[in-house]
Amino acid sequence: MTRIGFIGAGRMGSPMVGRLIETGHRVLVLGRDDEKRRAIAELGATPVPEPTDAVASAEVVVICAFTDDQVRAIATPQLLEAIPAGATLVIHTTGSPGTSAVIAASAPHIGVLDAPVSGGPHDIAAGRLTVFAGGSAADLTRAYPVLSSYAEPVLHVGPLGAGQQVKLVNNTIFAAQIGLLAAAVRLAEQLGIDESALLKALPHGSGAGRVLENVVRAGSTASFISAVGEFVGKDVAVLRSTAAELGISLGALDPVVDLAVSRPPGEAYS
């Protein structure tokens, strides 16, 4: 049993907490109001009102926030100081590769893993979430019993920051595939082929793939983009910012990924 402090029990975090409880860990979870604390208690975890309460006795601390700014707001000097020496901080949020390095530099008494994930709540519930982990092998070994409660595979992809880099490249490929499919649907419509007919046919051809499967389940490219465009757009924006800092570009991927970002209802794709 590992003592875990968990911050961010939302859409992704709640099923993670549920899996951690199922696999026998002791989990203290931040709940800032009565409603959230009730939901946490229903999962079998212990709700606490302050971030420092969640981490004070933890062997592993997990932050599962939506944005990089949220991670920076959570990982205050006060919180980091409250984490026991030798504990490992796992950051599941997809964001800037530099964030984990800044946190690690300000908290040398703990280990830090940048560990963005690929998958959704259904993957967490099934224990098959993918984790791209950056950091030391020793820190990953300490955190593995926690991560393996809801993730398989847990991939060590390099030093601190590499997890974010791999995830951002992955999501850029994902966005590009969505964008290409959206462009293909537009081409088919210009040829007089209805999108529903196209989506029935393509899974049986060489253009089949995971993105197409998701679009078929959603019913249309527009429906799928509406569902995932905000998340994908956030990650692509981070990658563009990181690439600009490094003096590199997305190359041929650049114009394609824009087609995967959510647009207001009725706004056409160019």
Residue pairs with C-beta under 8 A, 6 or more apart in sequence:
1 24
1 25
1 26
2 25
2 26
2 59
2 60
2 145
2 146
3 25
3 26
3 28
3 57
3 58
3 59
3 60
4 20
4 25
4 26
4 27
4 28
4 58
4 59
4 60
4 61
4 62
4 146
5 27
5 28
5 54
5 55
5 56
5 57
5 58
5 60
5 61
5 62
5 83
6 13
6 16
6 17
6 20
6 27
6 28
6 29
6 30
6 45
6 54
6 61
6 62
6 64
7 29
7 30
7 51
7 54
7 55
7 61
7 62
7 63
7 64
7 65
7 74
8 30
8 62
8 63
8 64
8 65
8 70
8 74
8 92
8 93
9 16
9 17
9 29
9 30
9 31
9 36
9 39
9 40
9 43
9 45
9 64
10 64
10 66
11 121
12 64
12 92
12 117
12 120
12 121
12 124
13 62
13 64
13 92
14 39
14 43
14 121
15 121
15 124
15 125
15 150
16 62
16 64
16 92
16 124
16 149
16 150
17 27
17 29
17 40
17 43
17 45
18 43
18 44
18 125
19 124
19 125
19 127
19 149
19 150
20 27
20 45
20 146
20 149
20 150
21 27
21 43
21 44
21 45
22 149
23 149
25 145
25 146
25 149
26 46
27 45
27 46
28 45
28 46
28 47
28 48
28 53
28 54
28 55
28 57
28 58
29 40
29 43
29 45
29 46
29 47
29 48
29 54
30 47
30 48
30 49
30 50
30 51
30 53
30 54
31 37
31 39
31 40
31 47
31 48
31 49
32 49
36 47
37 47
37 49
38 47
40 46
40 47
41 47
48 54
51 74
51 76
51 79
51 82
52 78
52 79
52 82
54 61
55 61
55 79
55 82
55 83
55 87
56 82
56 83
56 84
57 84
58 83
58 84
58 87
59 84
59 87
59 88
59 142
60 87
60 88
60 89
60 90
60 142
60 143
60 146
61 83
61 87
61 88
61 89
61 90
61 110
62 90
62 92
62 146
63 71
63 74
63 75
63 89
63 90
63 91
63 92
63 93
64 92
64 93
65 71
65 74
65 93
66 93
66 234
67 93
67 95
67 234
68 93
68 95
68 96
68 99
68 238
70 93
71 91
71 93
71 95
71 99
71 103
72 99
72 102
75 89
75 103
77 106
80 89
80 103
80 106
80 107
80 110
81 107
83 89
83 107
83 109
83 110
84 110
85 109
85 110
86 109
86 110
86 111
87 110
87 111
88 110
88 111
88 112
88 113
88 139
88 142
88 143
89 103
89 107
89 110
89 111
89 112
89 113
90 113
90 115
90 143
90 146
90 147
91 99
91 100
91 103
91 112
91 113
91 114
91 115
92 115
92 116
92 117
92 131
93 116
94 116
94 117
94 164
94 167
94 168
94 171
94 234
94 235
94 238
95 116
95 164
95 238
96 164
96 238
96 241
96 242
97 114
97 134
97 161
97 162
97 164
97 165
97 168
97 242
98 161
98 242
99 114
99 164
100 112
100 113
100 114
100 134
100 135
100 160
100 161
100 163
100 164
101 160
101 161
103 112
104 112
104 160
111 135
111 136
111 138
111 139
111 142
111 143
112 135
112 139
112 160
113 133
113 134
113 135
113 139
113 140
113 143
113 160
113 163
114 133
114 134
114 135
114 160
114 161
114 162
114 163
114 164
115 131
115 132
115 133
115 134
115 135
115 143
115 147
115 163
116 131
116 132
116 163
116 164
116 167
117 129
117 130
117 131
117 132
117 151
117 167
118 129
118 130
118 132
118 167
118 170
119 128
119 129
119 130
123 129
123 130
124 150
124 151
127 149
127 150
127 151
127 152
128 151
128 152
129 150
129 151
129 152
130 151
130 152
130 153
130 155
131 147
131 151
131 153
131 154
131 155
131 163
132 155
132 157
132 162
132 163
132 164
132 166
132 167
132 170
133 140
133 143
133 147
133 154
133 155
133 156
133 157
133 163
134 156
134 157
134 158
134 159
134 160
134 161
134 162
134 163
134 164
134 165
134 166
135 159
135 160
135 163
136 159
136 160
137 156
140 154
140 156
144 154
147 154
148 154
155 166
157 163
157 165
157 166
158 165
158 166
165 242
167 235
168 235
168 238
168 239
168 242
169 239
171 232
171 235
171 236
171 239
172 235
172 236
172 239
172 250
172 253
172 257
173 253
174 211
174 232
174 260
175 232
175 233
175 235
175 236
175 256
175 257
175 260
175 261
176 253
176 256
176 257
176 260
177 209
177 211
178 211
178 215
178 221
178 224
178 225
178 228
178 232
178 259
178 260
179 256
179 257
179 258
179 259
179 260
180 256
180 259
181 211
181 212
181 215
181 221
182 221
182 225
182 259
182 260
182 269
183 256
183 259
183 269
184 198
184 207
185 195
185 198
185 220
185 221
186 269
188 194
188 195
188 198
189 195
195 220
195 221
196 220
199 212
199 215
199 216
199 220
202 208
202 212
203 212
203 213
203 216
214 224
215 221
215 224
218 224
218 227
225 260
225 261
225 262
225 263
226 262
228 260
229 260
229 261
229 262
229 263
230 262
232 257
232 260
232 261
233 260
233 261
233 262
236 257
236 260
236 261
239 250
240 250
243 249
243 250
250 257
259 269
263 269
